[in-house]
Amino acid sequence: MALVFMDCLESFISKMDFVSRNNFNSFKLHSLFSIKGVRREWDLLRASFNFWDPEDHVFRFHLDEICPTIEEFSAILDIDQHLPFAVPVLKRSYHETLCEVLGLPLPIVMKMLESRGLNLRLLLEEAQTKVPNSVLESHQKLSALAMAFIGEFLLSSPHSEFADVRISTLIPQLLQGKSIVPIILAETLNGLDAVVRGETSILLGSPLVLQLWLMDRLALVAPPTVAIYKPKHYRTRSLTRPDLQSEKDFLVELCRRTGKHIRWSCPWWQCGLPILRSPGRDHVSVFGLKSNSFYRGDRVFRQFGLRQHIPAEGVPYAQKDLTPQFIIKIERDLTHPTKADSMFSRTKSFLMSDSYKTWITEKVWVKEAKRIDERKKYLKSLRKESKKKRKREQDS
């Protein structure tokens, strides 16, 4: 994260008065005032990549699986999971959208656009010079902050300080009361796939929200002590394993993890009934900025206190580039999904049925054994590198 950009961001925020902060709540991004300062645990994230299955979209610890969901990402960001969802808008050019959203003339907008994307630092610097004289102009100035938050913390690009210009189409939808969570989740899941498959070394989507989710699910941060939990309380929670200081430390620890080490219950998130799958599918379809993604809600029943049974069959996932028709279909499926039954959800359990144990063993054991072997080799390489680093330090 570039220090110049962060200085610019903090300068913008420090000049906001009470009215501006209150008006900014309309974007449903207020949680970022608190969690943007959370230290990134890149070593944890890099270690976790070794447990991600890009075919099934789960983190797997032996036979125990977990995966972030819409409900959980919504809770972490303090966004109502029942809000309608914002959708990506496809256009040949986004210049006019930027001009309209920011209230800036085209020549100034063009200066912000580079081959790497929308320059967020220039965006904030230009917005700070504006003195709003109406409600519309006030929203336009705050829209710059919303885009900076989204581009840096929720829908990151390969280049720090830059964002995908398509995020400009999300701003009017946020002001209409829509949720950006499915897009954040899709981009993060696809980002995990790209890293694990060796296509990139940079995790796109939201490393921040994924880290907060992992810290809770892996019990690396203590449960909150407040009755009503909000994102602002996260930084008051203590680490349960402050001794984990490197990627090697985290990888060794995660290799030891099984179901009994996973925090299945996080009641402070106050998640509602989970979406299990899109109609007729064996997965929940979500859309990112460029393509679709998925997760299997009925494969992670235990995250919601439900006994894990064999998932229902349905049409399998297929990755596609987004088209207007495809976006409409995914949006319709998310509006009318298959959800957990309210009576069924009252039976709290974090166990697997015997039939599921047999099913999951037959399904994943061969590739899981291969992944275990790969992790051992990678851990060996990290230990060698650690020894070389210590030797260099001693020699110097």
Salt bridges, closest charged atoms under 4 A:
GLU10 OE2 - LYS36 NZ 2.52
GLU41 OE2 - ARG39 NH2 2.68
ASP43 OD1 - ARG46 NH2 2.94
ASP53 OD2 - ARG60 NH1 2.93
ASP53 OD2 - LYS367 NZ 2.76
GLU55 OE1 - LYS367 NZ 3.06
ASP56 OD2 - ARG60 NH2 3.11
ASP56 OD1 - ARG296 NH1 3.54
ASP56 OD2 - ARG299 NH2 3.19
ASP56 OD2 - LYS367 NZ 2.97
ASP64 OD1 - ARG302 NH2 2.80
GLU65 OE2 - ARG60 NE 2.94
GLU65 OE1 - ARG299 NE 2.77
GLU72 OE2 - ARG217 NH2 2.39
ASP78 OD2 - HIS30 NE2 3.14
ASP78 OD1 - LYS230 NZ 3.44
ASP80 OD1 - HIS82 ND1 3.19
GLU114 OE1 - ARG116 NH2 3.41
GLU125 OE2 - ARG121 NH1 3.20
GLU161 OE1 - ARG121 NE 3.40
ASP164 OD1 - ARG166 NE 3.09
ASP193 OD2 - HIS57 NE2 2.63
ASP216 OD1 - ARG237 NH2 2.53
ASP216 OD1 - ARG263 NH1 3.00
ASP243 OD2 - ARG241 NH2 2.63
GLU247 OE1 - ARG46 NE 3.65
ASP249 OD1 - LYS248 NZ 3.57
GLU253 OE1 - ARG241 NH1 2.82
GLU253 OE2 - ARG257 NE 2.97
ASP282 OD1 - HIS283 ND1 2.72
ASP282 OD2 - ARG296 NH2 3.76
ASP298 OD2 - ARG277 NH1 2.85
ASP333 OD2 - LYS329 NZ 2.97
GLU368 OE1 - ARG60 NH1 3.68
GLU368 OE2 - ARG375 NH2 2.91
ASP373 OD2 - LYS377 NZ 3.52
GLU374 OE1 - ARG371 NE 3.48
GLU385 OE2 - ARG392 NH2 3.47
ASP395 OD2 - LYS391 NZ 3.26
